[in-house]
Amino acid sequence: MDSIYIINDGFDEVTVYLTPEMSVSTTDTKVIVIGAGPAGAGISFFLTKFEIPHVVVDKETFPRDKVCGDACSGKTALVINRANPEWLNEILADGAQFLPSWGIKFVAPNGKHLDIPFSPHRTKETKAPGFTVPRLNLDNFLFSKMPSPYATIYQGATVTGILHTGNGAKVELTHEGAKHEISAPVIVGADGDKSIVRKQFLSENTSPKTYAVGLRAYYEGVAGMHDEHFIELHFLPEMLPGYLWIFPLPGGRANVGVGILSETIREKKINLREQMLAAIRNNPQIAPRFANARLIDKIQGWGLPLAMERQPLSGNNFILCGDAACLIDPFSGEGIGNALYSGMLAAMAIKEAVQANDFSGSFLKTAYDDILYKRLGDELKISATLQRLCKYPWLFNFVVNKASKSASLRNTISCMFSDLDVREQLSKPSFYLKILFNR
């Protein structure tokens, strides 16, 4: 008689039938990675460069979609280039899937806008600092680059158990009708905001107050897009401290969505879908651009684990990356670049841990948490401050009004995307006093 197990992997409840004849294969490796999205891909790329054997497990089968804003910043390009420069060249040459973006358009609550180039002093040789691409295509591209002699990949796998063995981790899974047990001294949670690794290994989970909610829709035929494919952030009064975005995509399509703090949605009892559609229908700046546009997919939502404060990213025998580590930028909503970047740093930390044969929480904190926050901490703190300033529409109107008349101020805001010291100015009251008095 078959044995029946009810498995809940944190996402879906799955019934698995195990026959008496089903054998269990056991594998020992150096690293187990749960999740094959950008964070998992980033880890795998660099573990391969360091010649460290690892196993990657994902519940989905690629290509698969992921609800996202589809915008990739310079950090995305940086990590891909470090992994393999030819991959970045491949991306920039593929206009059918990847669209280079040269700037950002801020629209203040009063309707006035400000176009800010990412590279104001670029030359003909300058590569686009960012790009947009549907996550279906991006994640499949990254996944296609993961196979190597050092990577064993299970896609379409169901994790049935994760155990902390005391000196490592053991993952039990079923894949294509077979049962596997994989053991390693360290496990990496790169499995998104509902991370099963986080739930198993980290007792402190993120407060719901640090979360935001996003909706994404795909349209075709949106008018008035920038010639250089600027991404657009519209800070509408009814959505503060969130915003509506319009990101151009290849083929004349656009990713259109909204992102708002969860606590704001609860306090104001907002129906996010209705609010987004109302803005598209009625906002005097936006509605004319959608007069001949067509919704080409259903509107989908997802949670955004924002990096509002420092929290543990590792412990004994485990590391968290990407959304599992709550690393989404609180102001821009960027998650892809931070996921890839954290994956790269995690692989570097694991390399040190393998060399020292030390996978303790204290070692991984020094090798991973401290390094990540040293590299990204100030940026995330500033973004958290800017996110809080979004509550004040008069402040946005004031800055945009001034910048529209001042080339030096526009240049300052442009530099905030490449110079952290400049971005920090935007979170200080003295910056706005200087603008007020034209200094």
N, C-alpha and C positions, 0 to 999 in steps of 0.2 A: 504494500500500500504506500502511496506517495505521502511524503511529509509536506505540510502546508505551513508557510511562514508569512505573517503579515509584516511588511517592512515599511517604515516611515523614514525616508531619507532627509526630511526637513522640507521637502517640496511637495512630493506626491506620495500617497499610500499605494504600495505595490504588493500584489500577491505573487509569491514565488513558490513554485512547486519543485521540490527537490526529490528526485527518484533515488531509490537505494543504490542505483548503479552510478549516480553522479559522483565522480571523483573530485577531490580538492587538490588543486595545484598550489604549491607554496613557493614563494619567491622572496629572496633577501636582496635588498638593494641599498643604496646610500640615502636616497631621498624619495619620498612619496609626495606628489603634487596633486591636490584635489582641485580640479578646474582647469580648463584649457582655453579660457578667454585671454585677453591681453596680459593680465597679471601672470597667469600660468605659462603663457607663451614666452614672456620675458624671462621668467625663471629658467625655463627649458633651454632657451637660446644660449644663456650664459653658463648653465651647468654643462652643456655640450662643449662650449669653448674651453671649459676647465676640465673636460674629460671625466666628469663625475656621473656615474650611472644613476638613472632615476626612472621612476614610473609615473606617468601622468594619467589621471582618471577623470573622465567627464561623463555626465549622465546623458548628454545630447550626442547626436550624430551630425557631423559637419557636412555641408554648410547648414547652419542654424541661425535664426534671427535672434537679436538681443535688443530690447527697447532702449533707445539711446538718442542723444542729440546729434550724433554722427560727426561732430567736429573734433579734429585732432590738432593739438598745439605743437609748438616747437619741441616739447619734451618727447612727444611720440616720435617725431623725426629723429631726434637725438639718439634715442635708445635703439631704434631700428638701424640707424647708421652705424652705431657701435657694434651691433650684433653682426651686421654684414652690409657694407656700403652699397653693394650691388642691389640689395633688396630695396633700399631707398630710391635708387635710380630707376628701378623697375616700377615703383609706385608713381614717381613723378612723370614717367613716360606713358603711363596708362591712363589717358584722359577719359576712357569709357567708364572707368570705375572710380577714379580718384580725381577730385577737382581742387586745384591749388587755390588757396585763399590768401589774399594780401593785406587784409585789414578787417576792422570791425566798425560797425555803425551803432552808436548809442542814440536812442531816441528818448528824450526826457518826458516826464509826465505832461508837460505843456505842449508836446508835439514837435518841438524843435529837435533837430538831429545833429550829430557830430560824427563825421567820417574820420577814423583814425587808422592810418596805415601801420602795419606791423613793422615794415622796414622803410622808414622815410628817406633814407639815404642809399637806397639800393642801386646796384648797377645791373648791366645786362647779364652778368655772371651770377648774380644773387639768386639762390634757390628760394622758392616759396617757403616761408617759415612754417606754414600750416596747410592743412588740406581738409576737405570733407569727403566722406565716403560712407555709404550705408554699412551698418555694423555687420549685416549678413556677409558683405564682401570683405570687409576688413578682417573680421575674425577668421574667415575661411582662408584668406591670404596668409595670416600669421600661422594658422594651424598647418597649412601646407608646407611651411618652412621648419616645422618642429621635428619631423622624422630624422633620426641620426643613429649611429651605432650605440650611442649612450642613452637614448630615450626609448622606453617601451610605453606605447600609448594604448589605452583602452577607451574608446569612445562608445557611446550607447551602453554604458555600464551602470549597474545599480549597486550603490554602496549599501551593504546590509549591516555593517558594523564598523566602528572605529574604536580601538582600544589603546589606552596609554599603558604600555607594558612595564613602565618603570625605568627602562633604559632605552625607550624608543616608542614607536607606534606600530600597530598592526591594523591593516585595513582588510575587511572581508567584503568581497563583491561577487556579483554574478555578471557574466559577459558571454553572450552568444551561447547560452545554455550551460556554460561551465562555471564552476565555483572556484574562486581564487582567494588565497590569503597572502598578503604582501606585507613584509616587515622591513622597517628601516629605522635608523637612529633619529631621524627627524622627518616631520610631516609639515607640509606647507598648505595652508588654507588660502586658495585663490578662487574660491567658489562663491563669490558674490555676497550681497548683503544678508542673505539667509544662510550664511556659512555653517555647515555642519561641523567643520573643524573648530570654528570659534565657539560654538555651543558646547562642544565636547571638552575643549581644553582651556577655555577662558571663562571663569565664573562670572566676571563682570561684563555684562552686555550693555550696548549703547542705549542711553535713554531715548525714548521716542521724541523728545524735544529737540534732539540734534538732527532729526530726519526732515527731509523735504519730500514732496511728491511731484513727479513729473508726468506729463502726458506728451505723447508723440503721435504726429500724423504725417502722412506723406501726401503731398499735393503735386500736381503738374499744372503748368500754365500760370504761375504766380507772376504778376507783372512788376516792373520797377526794380529788378535785381541789379546790383552794382556790376559794372563792367569787369572789375577785378575780383568778383566773387566775395565781397566782404560779407562776413556773418553779421547778423543783426540782433540786437537786444533792445526790446521795447519795454520801457519801464512805465507801464500803464498805471494810472492812479488806483484802479480797483484791484490791482495785483500786487502792489507793494506789501512786503519787501521782496516779492518775486518779480518775474518778468515773463513776457512772451518773446519767443525767439523765432527767427526765420533764417534758416541756413540753406544756401544754395547747394544743389547736388548735381552730378553729371546727368546729362540727358534732359535738361530743362525741368527737373524736379526740384522739390524743396522739402526739407524737414521742418515742420512747423510744430511748435509745442509751447508748453508753459511749465514753469516750476515755481512752487510756493512752499513755504514752511508748513509742516504738518500742523503745528499749533495754531497758525493763522487760519488754516482751513477749518479747524475745530472751533476756534473762537468766533469766526464770522459765518460759520455754517455754509461754506462755499461749495457749490457744485462745480468742480474744476472743469469738467467737460463742457457744461453749459456756458461757463464764463469764457472759455477759449473761443467757442463758436460764436458767442455774442460779440466778442471783440472783432472777429473776422467779418461778421455781418454788418456791424454798426460803427466801429471806430472810424472817424473821418480820415485818418492817415492810412489805415490798413484796408478797410473794406473795398475801395476802388481797385486795389491791386488783386483782389480775389474775385472780381466780377466775372472773369472767364476761367477761373481756376477750378480744378476738379479734385476732389478727395479720392485717392486711388488705393487706399487701404484703410482698415478700421483704426480708430483711435485707441491707443494702448497706453497704460500707465505703469509706473514702477517706482519703487522707493529709492531715495537718494541718501545714503549714509554720509553726512557731511563731516568734515574734519574741523569741528568747532573747538576742540580742545585736545591736548595731548592725552593719550591713553596707551596702555600696554599693547604692543604689537607682537610679542613673542613670550615664550616661557620655556620650561623644561621640555625639550624635544619638539617644539613647534614654532612656526612663524606664520604670520598673517600678512597678506598682500592685497592691494587693490581695494575693492568694495568691502571685502571681508575685514579689512583693517580700517574701514571708515575713512578713506582718503580722498573723497570727492571735494574739490575746491568749493568753499562756501559761497564765493561771489560769482565765479564764472560757471560753476556747475561741471567743470571739467573732471572727467574720471579716467579716460583712456590713457592720457599721458602719465598721470600719477600711478596708474595700475602697472604700466610697462616699466616705469622708473623704479617702483618699489620691487618689482620682480627682479630687475637687474641687481639692485642692492641686496636683495635676499640671497641671490645666487652667490654674490661676493662674500656675504657673511657665512654661508654654508661652506664655501671653499675654505675659509679660515677655520671653521669648526671641524671640518674633516681633517685638516692638517694638524690641528691641536687635539683631535679626538675628544672634543669637549662640546656637548650639546646641551649644557645646562642653561637654565634661564638667565643666570648672571652673564654667561659668556655671550649668548645670543642678544641680550639687551645691549651690551657694549658694541657688538659687531654689527647689529642691525638697527634696533630702535634708535640708539643715540646717533648713528650715522644718518639715518633717514631724517630725523628731526633737525639735525644740523644742516642738512641740505634743503629740506622743504619746510621746516618749522616756521621760520619768519614769514615766508610767503603765505602759508596757511593762516597764520595769526592775522596778518594784514587783510587777507581776504575775508576772514571772519568779521573784522572790524568794518570793512566796506559793506559787507552784507547787512550788518546792523544799521549802517547809515542809510540803507535803502528805504527805511521806514519814513524818511523825511523827504517828500516830493519837492519841497521848496529848495532843498539843497541840490538836487539834480538839476532843476531848472536854472538855478543860479550858476552852476559850473558850466553847463552847456551854453547858456546865454553869453557868459564871459569868453568861453573858448571859441565861440563862433566869430568873435571880433578880435581874437588875439592869436597870431601865429605861434608865438612862443609858448603859450599855454597849450595849444594843440600839440606842439612838439613834446612838451613835458608829459602829457597824457599818453602820447604815442610811445614814449620811452618807458612807461611803466610796464610794458609787456616784455621788455628785455633787461630792465635795470631795477633790481629789487629796492635799492635805496630811493629811487624816484617813486616807486609804488608806495613806499612807506609814508612819503609826504602826504599822500591822499587821505591817510587816516589821522592826520594831525590837525587840530583847529588852526594852528598858525598858517597852514597852507591856504585855508579859505580866507583868513584875514589878509594875507598878501594879495589874493585875487581881488578882494573887496577894495583895497586901496591901490590896485594896479601896480603892485611892486614886483 
